[in-house]
Amino acid sequence: MKILSKLRASIAVAAVLVLSTVMFVDINDAQAEYGDVVINNYSDGAGMRPVVFPHWFHRVRFRCKVCHADLGFKFQAGGNEINMVKIIDGQFCGACHNGDIAWSVENCNLCHSAKPNTPTQVHESTVQKLAQPSGAKK
């Protein structure tokens, strides 16, 4: 019985250490991966980190029409006038990120996680890697 009691105490101490470590870890900048959309239309100006939208994470769960037709997202990074008032009002991201379907807007760092000053873009898009045609104006 003493061994079982000591084992339980050791597990409890280990659990407390793990939880306290997780609670006080500084959240690092998210690393956008291929196909993620970085949204920074207003974030820098508001003193927030830009948003990293994991497009493929959402795409494996939903058909394109759910967001691009039903919710009105344009097929262009930064093409919509998305702001937190609209999201809280249930538009755009707020249609699902309402606390019922997915986490709600109180968890700012889950979305606002890119490095400051990261431009609005589709991360590692082929368009960004194309060479300018010769004679193009710079």
C-alpha positions, 0 to 999 in steps of 0.5 A: 500500500505504501508503494501505491501511495508513493506512486500516486503522489509521484504522479500527482507531482509530475502532473502539477509540474507538467501543467505549470510548465505548459501554463507558463510557456511563452507562445512563439510565432506560428510558422506558416506552412505551404498554403496557409493564408497570412492575413494582415489587413488590420492586425499590425495597425491594431497592435496585434500579430497577423492571423495565420489561417491554416487553409488546408486544415480547414479544407480537409474538413469542409468543401470549398463552397462552405467558406467561399460561397456560403460565408462569402470569402473571396478567392484572394488573400486579403480580399475581404474586409474582415475585422473583429467586429464582424467576426464577433457578429458571426460573419466570416470566421465567426460563423464557426468560431463562436464557442459552439462549433470551434473555439471562440474569439477570446483565444486571440493567440490561436489565430493572431500568431504570425510574426509582426509585419508579415504581409497578407499572402498565401504562404509560399504561393507559386505566384510569389515565386514567379520571376517578373517578365522582362521589361516589367515595371518595378 
